[in-house]
Structures are given as C-alpha cells and as structure tokens.
Amino acid sequence: MTQKIHDILMIVGLLILACLLFGLPLQILWNWLMPTIFNLPYITFWQACGLQLMAALIFKSNVNINKD
C-alpha cells in the first residue's frame, strides 16, 4: 500500500516538475516574441502550462506503421 502511495506521489511530483520545466520557458518566449510580432497579449505561467499541454496533445505523434 505504501509503495502505491509512493508511486502516485512520484508521478505527481514529476508532473509538477515537467510543468515548471516546460511552462516557464514557453511563457518567457511567448511574452518576448508574440506581443511584438503578432500583437498578441501576454500570457501567465498557468496559461503557458495549458498551452504546452494542448500543443502536446495536438501534435503528439503516435503513428505505428507496420513495415511487413
């Protein structure tokens, strides 16, 4: 039982770490480039995390082509 709780906490911790690692650079790059180039609004950290998640879901490639 404690191993299961440990695994769940490890997954939650890794998700938080991934959000920080990918959300913050996306926010910085977006706020540096997009408002100037395309006249788009600035985004918050949480919006950057959501944008990162949405892009990962849309552009994730799970193509399994059988080469027989």
All heavy atoms as TSV, in Angstrom:
chain	resi	resn	atom	element	x	y	z
A	1	MET	N	N	0.817	-1.200	0.000
A	1	MET	CA	C	0.000	0.000	0.000
A	1	MET	C	C	0.858	1.260	0.000
A	1	MET	O	O	0.567	2.200	-0.715
A	1	MET	CB	C	-0.938	-0.042	1.216
A	1	MET	CG	C	-1.878	1.115	1.283
A	1	MET	SD	S	-3.050	1.006	-0.064
A	1	MET	CE	C	-4.128	2.319	0.333
A	2	THR	N	N	1.909	1.262	0.811
A	2	THR	CA	C	2.767	2.452	0.853
A	2	THR	C	C	3.532	2.623	-0.448
A	2	THR	O	O	3.850	3.744	-0.820
A	2	THR	CB	C	3.748	2.379	2.037
A	2	THR	OG1	O	4.542	1.202	1.920
A	2	THR	CG2	C	3.014	2.382	3.357
A	3	GLN	N	N	3.831	1.520	-1.140
A	3	GLN	CA	C	4.521	1.621	-2.431
A	3	GLN	C	C	3.613	2.301	-3.455
A	3	GLN	O	O	4.074	3.103	-4.264
A	3	GLN	CB	C	4.935	0.222	-2.921
A	3	GLN	CG	C	5.663	0.225	-4.234
A	3	GLN	CD	C	7.007	0.938	-4.167
A	3	GLN	OE1	O	7.661	0.954	-3.127
A	3	GLN	NE2	N	7.408	1.525	-5.267
A	4	LYS	N	N	2.325	1.996	-3.408
A	4	LYS	CA	C	1.368	2.602	-4.333
A	4	LYS	C	C	1.262	4.104	-4.084
A	4	LYS	O	O	1.244	4.901	-5.029
A	4	LYS	CB	C	0.008	1.926	-4.171
A	4	LYS	CG	C	-0.981	2.287	-5.227
A	4	LYS	CD	C	-2.240	1.452	-5.082
A	4	LYS	CE	C	-3.175	1.707	-6.229
A	4	LYS	NZ	N	-4.380	0.891	-6.148
A	5	ILE	N	N	1.207	4.511	-2.812
A	5	ILE	CA	C	1.156	5.934	-2.468
A	5	ILE	C	C	2.440	6.625	-2.901
A	5	ILE	O	O	2.406	7.728	-3.446
A	5	ILE	CB	C	0.906	6.109	-0.956
A	5	ILE	CG1	C	-0.494	5.617	-0.603
A	5	ILE	CG2	C	1.080	7.563	-0.542
A	5	ILE	CD1	C	-0.769	5.559	0.877
A	6	HIS	N	N	3.563	5.946	-2.694
A	6	HIS	CA	C	4.855	6.499	-3.108
A	6	HIS	C	C	4.896	6.707	-4.623
A	6	HIS	O	O	5.379	7.731	-5.109
A	6	HIS	CB	C	5.984	5.564	-2.668
A	6	HIS	CG	C	7.335	6.054	-3.040
A	6	HIS	ND1	N	7.959	5.663	-4.208
A	6	HIS	CD2	C	8.178	6.910	-2.410
A	6	HIS	CE1	C	9.133	6.261	-4.272
A	6	HIS	NE2	N	9.291	7.016	-3.198
A	7	ASP	N	N	4.382	5.739	-5.388
A	7	ASP	CA	C	4.356	5.860	-6.847
A	7	ASP	C	C	3.470	7.013	-7.301
A	7	ASP	O	O	3.822	7.755	-8.222
A	7	ASP	CB	C	3.874	4.550	-7.479
A	7	ASP	CG	C	4.867	3.417	-7.306
A	7	ASP	OD1	O	6.047	3.697	-6.977
A	7	ASP	OD2	O	4.465	2.254	-7.493
A	8	ILE	N	N	2.321	7.164	-6.656
A	8	ILE	CA	C	1.407	8.255	-7.012
A	8	ILE	C	C	2.052	9.607	-6.721
A	8	ILE	O	O	1.992	10.533	-7.548
A	8	ILE	CB	C	0.061	8.097	-6.281
A	8	ILE	CG1	C	-0.685	6.888	-6.837
A	8	ILE	CG2	C	-0.786	9.357	-6.415
A	8	ILE	CD1	C	-1.918	6.509	-6.058
A	9	LEU	N	N	2.679	9.722	-5.560
A	9	LEU	CA	C	3.348	10.980	-5.213
A	9	LEU	C	C	4.510	11.267	-6.160
A	9	LEU	O	O	4.768	12.422	-6.499
A	9	LEU	CB	C	3.831	10.946	-3.765
A	9	LEU	CG	C	2.737	11.003	-2.699
A	9	LEU	CD1	C	3.342	10.849	-1.320
A	9	LEU	CD2	C	1.948	12.284	-2.804
A	10	MET	N	N	5.214	10.232	-6.602
A	10	MET	CA	C	6.318	10.404	-7.543
A	10	MET	C	C	5.799	10.917	-8.885
A	10	MET	O	O	6.390	11.820	-9.477
A	10	MET	CB	C	7.045	9.079	-7.735
A	10	MET	CG	C	8.243	9.205	-8.611
A	10	MET	SD	S	9.508	10.165	-7.825
A	10	MET	CE	C	10.692	8.924	-7.552
A	11	ILE	N	N	4.681	10.380	-9.342
A	11	ILE	CA	C	4.099	10.817	-10.613
A	11	ILE	C	C	3.634	12.260	-10.516
A	11	ILE	O	O	3.877	13.066	-11.423
A	11	ILE	CB	C	2.945	9.878	-11.027
A	11	ILE	CG1	C	3.505	8.515	-11.412
A	11	ILE	CG2	C	2.128	10.470	-12.157
A	11	ILE	CD1	C	2.464	7.444	-11.627
A	12	VAL	N	N	2.976	12.615	-9.419
A	12	VAL	CA	C	2.513	13.987	-9.223
A	12	VAL	C	C	3.711	14.938	-9.187
A	12	VAL	O	O	3.691	16.011	-9.799
A	12	VAL	CB	C	1.657	14.107	-7.941
A	12	VAL	CG1	C	1.405	15.552	-7.582
A	12	VAL	CG2	C	0.359	13.360	-8.116
A	13	GLY	N	N	4.765	14.550	-8.494
A	13	GLY	CA	C	5.968	15.378	-8.436
A	13	GLY	C	C	6.608	15.569	-9.799
A	13	GLY	O	O	7.049	16.672	-10.137
A	14	LEU	N	N	6.652	14.502	-10.582
A	14	LEU	CA	C	7.227	14.610	-11.927
A	14	LEU	C	C	6.369	15.489	-12.835
A	14	LEU	O	O	6.905	16.232	-13.668
A	14	LEU	CB	C	7.399	13.218	-12.533
A	14	LEU	CG	C	8.519	12.381	-11.925
A	14	LEU	CD1	C	8.494	10.971	-12.509
A	14	LEU	CD2	C	9.874	13.030	-12.146
A	15	LEU	N	N	5.059	15.418	-12.680
A	15	LEU	CA	C	4.176	16.282	-13.472
A	15	LEU	C	C	4.373	17.752	-13.122
A	15	LEU	O	O	4.403	18.614	-14.002
A	15	LEU	CB	C	2.716	15.881	-13.281
A	15	LEU	CG	C	2.282	14.586	-13.954
A	15	LEU	CD1	C	0.871	14.224	-13.532
A	15	LEU	CD2	C	2.392	14.702	-15.454
A	16	ILE	N	N	4.521	18.038	-11.848
A	16	ILE	CA	C	4.765	19.417	-11.422
A	16	ILE	C	C	6.108	19.905	-11.946
A	16	ILE	O	O	6.223	21.023	-12.451
A	16	ILE	CB	C	4.683	19.528	-9.889
A	16	ILE	CG1	C	3.249	19.323	-9.429
A	16	ILE	CG2	C	5.217	20.862	-9.406
A	16	ILE	CD1	C	3.087	19.184	-7.935
A	17	LEU	N	N	7.120	19.058	-11.868
A	17	LEU	CA	C	8.439	19.418	-12.377
A	17	LEU	C	C	8.408	19.651	-13.888
A	17	LEU	O	O	8.997	20.615	-14.383
A	17	LEU	CB	C	9.452	18.322	-12.029
A	17	LEU	CG	C	10.885	18.578	-12.445
A	17	LEU	CD1	C	11.447	19.807	-11.723
A	17	LEU	CD2	C	11.735	17.367	-12.159
A	18	ALA	N	N	7.699	18.807	-14.614
A	18	ALA	CA	C	7.585	18.976	-16.063
A	18	ALA	C	C	6.854	20.268	-16.402
A	18	ALA	O	O	7.233	20.972	-17.348
A	18	ALA	CB	C	6.858	17.780	-16.678
A	19	CYS	N	N	5.829	20.596	-15.642
A	19	CYS	CA	C	5.096	21.840	-15.862
A	19	CYS	C	C	6.021	23.036	-15.665
A	19	CYS	O	O	5.999	23.988	-16.451
A	19	CYS	CB	C	3.898	21.911	-14.933
A	19	CYS	SG	S	2.827	23.320	-15.223
A	20	LEU	N	N	6.830	22.987	-14.625
A	20	LEU	CA	C	7.770	24.088	-14.379
A	20	LEU	C	C	8.840	24.163	-15.460
A	20	LEU	O	O	9.202	25.245	-15.919
A	20	LEU	CB	C	8.423	23.918	-13.008
A	20	LEU	CG	C	7.534	24.158	-11.798
A	20	LEU	CD1	C	8.282	23.801	-10.534
A	20	LEU	CD2	C	7.062	25.587	-11.750
A	21	LEU	N	N	9.342	23.007	-15.874
A	21	LEU	CA	C	10.421	22.993	-16.863
A	21	LEU	C	C	9.961	23.435	-18.241
A	21	LEU	O	O	10.734	24.026	-18.994
A	21	LEU	CB	C	11.039	21.596	-16.949
A	21	LEU	CG	C	11.906	21.182	-15.772
A	21	LEU	CD1	C	12.355	19.735	-15.937
A	21	LEU	CD2	C	13.113	22.092	-15.637
A	22	PHE	N	N	8.731	23.117	-18.598
A	22	PHE	CA	C	8.257	23.454	-19.938
A	22	PHE	C	C	7.364	24.689	-19.972
A	22	PHE	O	O	7.299	25.377	-20.984
A	22	PHE	CB	C	7.515	22.267	-20.555
A	22	PHE	CG	C	8.385	21.083	-20.797
A	22	PHE	CD1	C	8.167	19.900	-20.122
A	22	PHE	CD2	C	9.441	21.145	-21.679
A	22	PHE	CE1	C	8.965	18.802	-20.333
A	22	PHE	CE2	C	10.247	20.055	-21.903
A	22	PHE	CZ	C	10.018	18.875	-21.228
A	23	GLY	N	N	6.686	24.990	-18.893
A	23	GLY	CA	C	5.778	26.136	-18.871
A	23	GLY	C	C	6.502	27.459	-18.791
A	23	GLY	O	O	6.162	28.415	-19.493
A	24	LEU	N	N	7.503	27.551	-17.943
A	24	LEU	CA	C	8.213	28.814	-17.758
A	24	LEU	C	C	8.969	29.255	-19.013
A	24	LEU	O	O	8.836	30.405	-19.423
A	24	LEU	CB	C	9.144	28.723	-16.556
A	24	LEU	CG	C	9.744	30.041	-16.085
A	24	LEU	CD1	C	8.656	31.024	-15.691
A	24	LEU	CD2	C	10.678	29.795	-14.914
A	25	PRO	N	N	9.740	28.369	-19.672
A	25	PRO	CA	C	10.383	28.816	-20.918
A	25	PRO	C	C	9.383	29.220	-21.997
A	25	PRO	O	O	9.616	30.182	-22.734
A	25	PRO	CB	C	11.198	27.602	-21.369
A	25	PRO	CG	C	11.423	26.833	-20.137
A	25	PRO	CD	C	10.212	27.051	-19.277
A	26	LEU	N	N	8.253	28.502	-22.071
A	26	LEU	CA	C	7.226	28.867	-23.048
A	26	LEU	C	C	6.657	30.239	-22.746
A	26	LEU	O	O	6.481	31.058	-23.653
A	26	LEU	CB	C	6.114	27.814	-23.065
A	26	LEU	CG	C	4.979	28.098	-24.040
A	26	LEU	CD1	C	5.478	28.064	-25.465
A	26	LEU	CD2	C	3.869	27.104	-23.840
A	27	GLN	N	N	6.405	30.526	-21.477
A	27	GLN	CA	C	5.882	31.835	-21.089
A	27	GLN	C	C	6.871	32.936	-21.436
A	27	GLN	O	O	6.499	33.978	-21.991
A	27	GLN	CB	C	5.560	31.872	-19.600
A	27	GLN	CG	C	5.056	33.232	-19.161
A	27	GLN	CD	C	5.035	33.406	-17.656
A	27	GLN	OE1	O	5.565	32.590	-16.919
A	27	GLN	NE2	N	4.417	34.481	-17.209
A	28	ILE	N	N	8.128	32.723	-21.127
A	28	ILE	CA	C	9.150	33.736	-21.403
A	28	ILE	C	C	9.273	33.988	-22.902
A	28	ILE	O	O	9.296	35.141	-23.349
A	28	ILE	CB	C	10.498	33.318	-20.786
A	28	ILE	CG1	C	10.393	33.356	-19.259
A	28	ILE	CG2	C	11.618	34.211	-21.278
A	28	ILE	CD1	C	11.562	32.711	-18.555
A	29	LEU	N	N	9.340	32.922	-23.686
A	29	LEU	CA	C	9.458	33.085	-25.137
A	29	LEU	C	C	8.220	33.735	-25.736
A	29	LEU	O	O	8.327	34.595	-26.617
A	29	LEU	CB	C	9.714	31.733	-25.805
A	29	LEU	CG	C	11.121	31.196	-25.661
A	29	LEU	CD1	C	11.190	29.764	-26.178
A	29	LEU	CD2	C	12.112	32.072	-26.396
A	30	TRP	N	N	7.045	33.310	-25.283
A	30	TRP	CA	C	5.807	33.893	-25.793
A	30	TRP	C	C	5.764	35.390	-25.503
A	30	TRP	O	O	5.503	36.199	-26.388
A	30	TRP	CB	C	4.597	33.210	-25.164
A	30	TRP	CG	C	3.288	33.787	-25.624
A	30	TRP	CD1	C	2.713	34.948	-25.231
A	30	TRP	CD2	C	2.407	33.230	-26.599
A	30	TRP	NE1	N	1.528	35.145	-25.863
A	30	TRP	CE2	C	1.309	34.104	-26.721
A	30	TRP	CE3	C	2.425	32.068	-27.363
A	30	TRP	CZ2	C	0.262	33.856	-27.575
A	30	TRP	CZ3	C	1.373	31.830	-28.218
A	30	TRP	CH2	C	0.310	32.708	-28.319
A	31	ASN	N	N	6.016	35.755	-24.236
A	31	ASN	CA	C	5.915	37.162	-23.846
A	31	ASN	C	C	7.014	38.010	-24.462
A	31	ASN	O	O	6.888	39.233	-24.548
A	31	ASN	CB	C	5.932	37.290	-22.319
A	31	ASN	CG	C	4.651	36.782	-21.705
A	31	ASN	OD1	O	3.622	36.704	-22.362
A	31	ASN	ND2	N	4.721	36.418	-20.450
A	32	TRP	N	N	8.085	37.400	-24.912
A	32	TRP	CA	C	9.164	38.132	-25.557
A	32	TRP	C	C	8.863	38.352	-27.041
A	32	TRP	O	O	9.094	39.442	-27.574
A	32	TRP	CB	C	10.468	37.355	-25.383
A	32	TRP	CG	C	11.657	37.933	-26.074
A	32	TRP	CD1	C	12.021	39.236	-26.154
A	32	TRP	CD2	C	12.651	37.208	-26.792
A	32	TRP	NE1	N	13.183	39.367	-26.861
A	32	TRP	CE2	C	13.598	38.128	-27.267
A	32	TRP	CE3	C	12.845	35.864	-27.066
A	32	TRP	CZ2	C	14.712	37.754	-28.003
A	32	TRP	CZ3	C	13.961	35.491	-27.786
A	32	TRP	CH2	C	14.873	36.436	-28.251
A	33	LEU	N	N	8.289	37.334	-27.707
A	33	LEU	CA	C	8.135	37.402	-29.158
A	33	LEU	C	C	6.731	37.750	-29.648
A	33	LEU	O	O	6.566	38.610	-30.512
A	33	LEU	CB	C	8.551	36.062	-29.779
A	33	LEU	CG	C	10.017	35.678	-29.629
A	33	LEU	CD1	C	10.224	34.258	-30.112
A	33	LEU	CD2	C	10.893	36.645	-30.382
A	34	MET	N	N	5.727	37.060	-29.145
A	34	MET	CA	C	4.393	37.143	-29.734
A	34	MET	C	C	3.732	38.521	-29.647
A	34	MET	O	O	3.113	38.951	-30.623
A	34	MET	CB	C	3.478	36.082	-29.123
A	34	MET	CG	C	3.907	34.682	-29.468
A	34	MET	SD	S	4.007	34.476	-31.249
A	34	MET	CE	C	4.140	32.734	-31.370
A	35	PRO	N	N	3.825	39.229	-28.520
A	35	PRO	CA	C	3.192	40.554	-28.499
A	35	PRO	C	C	3.825	41.523	-29.503
A	35	PRO	O	O	3.130	42.349	-30.100
A	35	PRO	CB	C	3.408	41.030	-27.064
A	35	PRO	CG	C	3.550	39.790	-26.266
A	35	PRO	CD	C	4.265	38.837	-27.171
A	36	THR	N	N	5.126	41.406	-29.702
A	36	THR	CA	C	5.816	42.306	-30.625
A	36	THR	C	C	5.540	41.946	-32.083
A	36	THR	O	O	5.237	42.817	-32.901
A	36	THR	CB	C	7.335	42.256	-30.373
A	36	THR	OG1	O	7.578	42.554	-29.009
A	36	THR	CG2	C	8.067	43.239	-31.256
A	37	ILE	N	N	5.613	40.657	-32.405
A	37	ILE	CA	C	5.488	40.223	-33.797
A	37	ILE	C	C	4.032	40.216	-34.263
A	37	ILE	O	O	3.708	40.743	-35.329
A	37	ILE	CB	C	6.110	38.825	-33.978
A	37	ILE	CG1	C	7.612	38.869	-33.679
A	37	ILE	CG2	C	5.875	38.310	-35.393
A	37	ILE	CD1	C	8.270	37.503	-33.644
A	38	PHE	N	N	3.143	39.610	-33.478
A	38	PHE	CA	C	1.770	39.405	-33.919
A	38	PHE	C	C	0.737	40.210	-33.146
A	38	PHE	O	O	-0.455	39.995	-33.312
A	38	PHE	CB	C	1.418	37.913	-33.818
A	38	PHE	CG	C	2.287	37.047	-34.677
A	38	PHE	CD1	C	3.191	36.172	-34.087
A	38	PHE	CD2	C	2.208	37.086	-36.053
A	38	PHE	CE1	C	3.998	35.357	-34.859
A	38	PHE	CE2	C	3.007	36.282	-36.838
A	38	PHE	CZ	C	3.905	35.415	-36.244
A	39	ASN	N	N	1.181	41.089	-32.262
A	39	ASN	CA	C	0.297	41.927	-31.463
A	39	ASN	C	C	-0.670	41.086	-30.614
A	39	ASN	O	O	-1.842	41.415	-30.470
A	39	ASN	CB	C	-0.477	42.910	-32.350
A	39	ASN	CG	C	-1.000	44.084	-31.554
A	39	ASN	OD1	O	-0.484	44.419	-30.498
A	39	ASN	ND2	N	-2.045	44.704	-32.067
A	40	LEU	N	N	-0.153	39.982	-30.064
A	40	LEU	CA	C	-0.940	39.113	-29.200
A	40	LEU	C	C	-0.728	39.513	-27.747
A	40	LEU	O	O	0.269	40.141	-27.411
A	40	LEU	CB	C	-0.529	37.651	-29.411
A	40	LEU	CG	C	-0.856	37.072	-30.786
A	40	LEU	CD1	C	-0.242	35.706	-30.953
A	40	LEU	CD2	C	-2.356	37.009	-30.987
A	41	PRO	N	N	-1.651	39.136	-26.856
A	41	PRO	CA	C	-1.497	39.524	-25.442
A	41	PRO	C	C	-0.417	38.708	-24.729
A	41	PRO	O	O	-0.025	37.637	-25.182
A	41	PRO	CB	C	-2.872	39.216	-24.852
A	41	PRO	CG	C	-3.413	38.141	-25.715
A	41	PRO	CD	C	-2.896	38.425	-27.096
A	42	TYR	N	N	0.037	39.219	-23.601
A	42	TYR	CA	C	0.955	38.492	-22.747
A	42	TYR	C	C	0.186	37.363	-22.069
A	42	TYR	O	O	-1.018	37.458	-21.864
A	42	TYR	CB	C	1.548	39.422	-21.687
A	42	TYR	CG	C	2.551	40.397	-22.252
A	42	TYR	CD1	C	2.159	41.652	-22.696
A	42	TYR	CD2	C	3.890	40.054	-22.343
A	42	TYR	CE1	C	3.063	42.545	-23.225
A	42	TYR	CE2	C	4.820	40.944	-22.860
A	42	TYR	CZ	C	4.399	42.183	-23.307
A	42	TYR	OH	O	5.304	43.053	-23.830
A	43	ILE	N	N	0.878	36.282	-21.713
A	43	ILE	CA	C	0.226	35.167	-21.051
A	43	ILE	C	C	0.844	34.943	-19.673
A	43	ILE	O	O	1.980	35.341	-19.418
A	43	ILE	CB	C	0.303	33.866	-21.880
A	43	ILE	CG1	C	1.757	33.433	-22.103
A	43	ILE	CG2	C	-0.424	34.028	-23.192
A	43	ILE	CD1	C	1.890	32.072	-22.758
A	44	THR	N	N	0.068	34.304	-18.804
A	44	THR	CA	C	0.550	33.980	-17.472
A	44	THR	C	C	1.234	32.617	-17.492
A	44	THR	O	O	1.181	31.883	-18.492
A	44	THR	CB	C	-0.613	33.930	-16.465
A	44	THR	OG1	O	-1.480	32.842	-16.815
A	44	THR	CG2	C	-1.390	35.232	-16.447
A	45	PHE	N	N	1.846	32.267	-16.374
A	45	PHE	CA	C	2.517	30.975	-16.268
A	45	PHE	C	C	1.529	29.834	-16.470
A	45	PHE	O	O	1.815	28.866	-17.182
A	45	PHE	CB	C	3.193	30.848	-14.899
A	45	PHE	CG	C	3.733	29.482	-14.622
A	45	PHE	CD1	C	4.891	29.049	-15.246
A	45	PHE	CD2	C	3.076	28.630	-13.764
A	45	PHE	CE1	C	5.390	27.784	-15.007
A	45	PHE	CE2	C	3.569	27.367	-13.512
A	45	PHE	CZ	C	4.733	26.941	-14.139
A	46	TRP	N	N	0.359	29.933	-15.868
A	46	TRP	CA	C	-0.619	28.848	-15.978
A	46	TRP	C	C	-1.191	28.746	-17.389
A	46	TRP	O	O	-1.513	27.650	-17.857
A	46	TRP	CB	C	-1.715	29.021	-14.942
A	46	TRP	CG	C	-1.149	28.882	-13.563
A	46	TRP	CD1	C	-1.024	29.869	-12.635
A	46	TRP	CD2	C	-0.560	27.711	-12.992
A	46	TRP	NE1	N	-0.406	29.377	-11.517
A	46	TRP	CE2	C	-0.108	28.060	-11.697
A	46	TRP	CE3	C	-0.376	26.414	-13.430
A	46	TRP	CZ2	C	0.509	27.143	-10.856
A	46	TRP	CZ3	C	0.242	25.501	-12.584
A	46	TRP	CH2	C	0.676	25.867	-11.320
A	47	GLN	N	N	-1.312	29.860	-18.067
A	47	GLN	CA	C	-1.741	29.815	-19.464
A	47	GLN	C	C	-0.669	29.152	-20.325
A	47	GLN	O	O	-0.989	28.401	-21.255
A	47	GLN	CB	C	-2.032	31.222	-19.979
A	47	GLN	CG	C	-3.289	31.820	-19.414
A	47	GLN	CD	C	-3.452	33.284	-19.780
A	47	GLN	OE1	O	-2.470	34.018	-19.901
A	47	GLN	NE2	N	-4.692	33.721	-19.931
A	48	ALA	N	N	0.589	29.400	-20.009
A	48	ALA	CA	C	1.681	28.762	-20.740
A	48	ALA	C	C	1.676	27.257	-20.507
A	48	ALA	O	O	1.901	26.486	-21.443
A	48	ALA	CB	C	3.022	29.361	-20.328
A	49	CYS	N	N	1.406	26.829	-19.272
A	49	CYS	CA	C	1.317	25.390	-18.987
A	49	CYS	C	C	0.164	24.767	-19.764
A	49	CYS	O	O	0.304	23.673	-20.323
A	49	CYS	CB	C	1.147	25.159	-17.492
A	49	CYS	SG	S	2.614	25.514	-16.526
A	50	GLY	N	N	-0.970	25.428	-19.814
A	50	GLY	CA	C	-2.108	24.928	-20.575
A	50	GLY	C	C	-1.827	24.885	-22.064
A	50	GLY	O	O	-2.209	23.929	-22.750
A	51	LEU	N	N	-1.148	25.893	-22.564
A	51	LEU	CA	C	-0.782	25.921	-23.978
A	51	LEU	C	C	0.183	24.795	-24.311
A	51	LEU	O	O	0.069	24.147	-25.353
A	51	LEU	CB	C	-0.159	27.279	-24.319
A	51	LEU	CG	C	0.159	27.565	-25.762
A	51	LEU	CD1	C	-1.101	27.546	-26.605
A	51	LEU	CD2	C	0.858	28.909	-25.884
A	52	GLN	N	N	1.120	24.533	-23.425
A	52	GLN	CA	C	2.077	23.441	-23.614
A	52	GLN	C	C	1.356	22.095	-23.634
A	52	GLN	O	O	1.628	21.254	-24.481
A	52	GLN	CB	C	3.123	23.464	-22.500
A	52	GLN	CG	C	4.156	22.378	-22.597
A	52	GLN	CD	C	5.105	22.608	-23.738
A	52	GLN	OE1	O	5.416	23.732	-24.078
A	52	GLN	NE2	N	5.569	21.543	-24.330
A	53	LEU	N	N	0.426	21.911	-22.714
A	53	LEU	CA	C	-0.342	20.666	-22.665
A	53	LEU	C	C	-1.187	20.500	-23.915
A	53	LEU	O	O	-1.237	19.422	-24.505
A	53	LEU	CB	C	-1.219	20.653	-21.419
A	53	LEU	CG	C	-2.134	19.445	-21.264
A	53	LEU	CD1	C	-1.328	18.177	-21.098
A	53	LEU	CD2	C	-3.066	19.645	-20.091
A	54	MET	N	N	-1.848	21.562	-24.340
A	54	MET	CA	C	-2.687	21.493	-25.535
A	54	MET	C	C	-1.855	21.166	-26.772
A	54	MET	O	O	-2.234	20.329	-27.591
A	54	MET	CB	C	-3.434	22.815	-25.735
A	54	MET	CG	C	-4.416	22.780	-26.874
A	54	MET	SD	S	-5.347	24.306	-27.053
A	54	MET	CE	C	-4.066	25.454	-27.478
A	55	ALA	N	N	-0.700	21.800	-26.905
A	55	ALA	CA	C	0.166	21.528	-28.054
A	55	ALA	C	C	0.678	20.095	-28.029
A	55	ALA	O	O	0.778	19.445	-29.076
A	55	ALA	CB	C	1.332	22.510	-28.071
A	56	ALA	N	N	0.992	19.592	-26.836
A	56	ALA	CA	C	1.457	18.206	-26.733
A	56	ALA	C	C	0.365	17.235	-27.143
A	56	ALA	O	O	0.637	16.236	-27.816
A	56	ALA	CB	C	1.923	17.921	-25.308
A	57	LEU	N	N	-0.870	17.523	-26.768
A	57	LEU	CA	C	-1.968	16.641	-27.145
A	57	LEU	C	C	-2.267	16.703	-28.636
A	57	LEU	O	O	-2.552	15.691	-29.268
A	57	LEU	CB	C	-3.227	17.005	-26.358
A	57	LEU	CG	C	-3.188	16.698	-24.865
A	57	LEU	CD1	C	-4.418	17.280	-24.188
A	57	LEU	CD2	C	-3.082	15.219	-24.625
A	58	ILE	N	N	-2.174	17.892	-29.214
A	58	ILE	CA	C	-2.494	18.052	-30.634
A	58	ILE	C	C	-1.396	17.478	-31.525
A	58	ILE	O	O	-1.667	16.774	-32.492
A	58	ILE	CB	C	-2.729	19.537	-30.975
A	58	ILE	CG1	C	-4.015	20.017	-30.310
A	58	ILE	CG2	C	-2.795	19.753	-32.482
A	58	ILE	CD1	C	-4.244	21.508	-30.431
A	59	PHE	N	N	-0.153	17.758	-31.202
A	59	PHE	CA	C	0.945	17.399	-32.093
A	59	PHE	C	C	1.672	16.124	-31.705
A	59	PHE	O	O	2.682	15.785	-32.308
A	59	PHE	CB	C	1.946	18.556	-32.168
A	59	PHE	CG	C	1.348	19.803	-32.747
A	59	PHE	CD1	C	1.215	20.937	-31.978
A	59	PHE	CD2	C	0.904	19.833	-34.049
A	59	PHE	CE1	C	0.673	22.089	-32.499
A	59	PHE	CE2	C	0.343	20.981	-34.589
A	59	PHE	CZ	C	0.233	22.110	-33.805
A	60	LYS	N	N	1.160	15.401	-30.717
A	60	LYS	CA	C	1.789	14.148	-30.316
A	60	LYS	C	C	1.667	13.139	-31.454
A	60	LYS	O	O	0.610	12.933	-32.009
A	60	LYS	CB	C	1.108	13.606	-29.063
A	60	LYS	CG	C	1.725	12.336	-28.568
A	60	LYS	CD	C	1.031	11.857	-27.304
A	60	LYS	CE	C	1.619	10.546	-26.856
A	60	LYS	NZ	N	0.903	10.004	-25.724
A	61	SER	N	N	2.790	12.515	-31.764
A	61	SER	CA	C	2.808	11.562	-32.865
A	61	SER	C	C	2.850	10.146	-32.302
A	61	SER	O	O	3.837	9.712	-31.730
A	61	SER	CB	C	4.037	11.808	-33.749
A	61	SER	OG	O	4.105	10.832	-34.747
A	62	ASN	N	N	1.769	9.424	-32.475
A	62	ASN	CA	C	1.691	8.030	-32.052
A	62	ASN	C	C	1.384	7.147	-33.254
A	62	ASN	O	O	0.514	6.312	-33.203
A	62	ASN	CB	C	0.599	7.858	-30.991
A	62	ASN	CG	C	1.175	7.663	-29.616
A	62	ASN	OD1	O	2.383	7.553	-29.465
A	62	ASN	ND2	N	0.311	7.605	-28.636
A	63	VAL	N	N	2.128	7.343	-34.294
A	63	VAL	CA	C	1.869	6.599	-35.514
A	63	VAL	C	C	2.648	5.305	-35.459
A	63	VAL	O	O	3.872	5.293	-35.329
A	63	VAL	CB	C	2.278	7.416	-36.758
A	63	VAL	CG1	C	2.048	6.613	-38.013
A	63	VAL	CG2	C	1.505	8.712	-36.798
A	64	ASN	N	N	1.953	4.200	-35.523
A	64	ASN	CA	C	2.580	2.880	-35.567
A	64	ASN	C	C	2.336	2.293	-36.950
A	64	ASN	O	O	1.258	1.802	-37.259
A	64	ASN	CB	C	1.993	1.950	-34.495
A	64	ASN	CG	C	2.342	2.433	-33.107
A	64	ASN	OD1	O	3.427	2.966	-32.902
A	64	ASN	ND2	N	1.432	2.236	-32.170
A	65	ILE	N	N	3.357	2.335	-37.768
A	65	ILE	CA	C	3.244	1.816	-39.119
A	65	ILE	C	C	3.963	0.473	-39.153
A	65	ILE	O	O	5.148	0.381	-38.859
A	65	ILE	CB	C	3.862	2.771	-40.153
A	65	ILE	CG1	C	3.121	4.098	-40.129
A	65	ILE	CG2	C	3.817	2.145	-41.532
A	65	ILE	CD1	C	3.748	5.153	-41.013
A	66	ASN	N	N	3.199	-0.557	-39.490
A	66	ASN	CA	C	3.804	-1.891	-39.588
A	66	ASN	C	C	4.482	-2.030	-40.937
A	66	ASN	O	O	3.868	-1.910	-41.983
A	66	ASN	CB	C	2.728	-2.980	-39.439
A	66	ASN	CG	C	2.125	-2.980	-38.055
A	66	ASN	OD1	O	2.811	-2.648	-37.095
A	66	ASN	ND2	N	0.857	-3.334	-37.958
A	67	LYS	N	N	5.784	-2.268	-40.883
A	67	LYS	CA	C	6.552	-2.444	-42.122
A	67	LYS	C	C	6.788	-3.930	-42.332
A	67	LYS	O	O	7.795	-4.488	-41.957
A	67	LYS	CB	C	7.871	-1.685	-42.030
A	67	LYS	CG	C	7.680	-0.200	-41.938
A	67	LYS	CD	C	8.997	0.514	-41.885
A	67	LYS	CE	C	8.753	2.022	-41.794
A	67	LYS	NZ	N	9.993	2.762	-41.724
A	68	ASP	N	N	5.789	-4.575	-42.939
A	68	ASP	CA	C	5.895	-6.019	-43.186
A	68	ASP	C	C	6.381	-6.288	-44.574
A	68	ASP	O	O	6.181	-5.637	-45.516
A	68	ASP	CB	C	4.535	-6.707	-42.990
A	68	ASP	CG	C	4.128	-6.674	-41.514
A	68	ASP	OD1	O	5.029	-6.674	-40.662
A	68	ASP	OD2	O	2.907	-6.670	-41.276
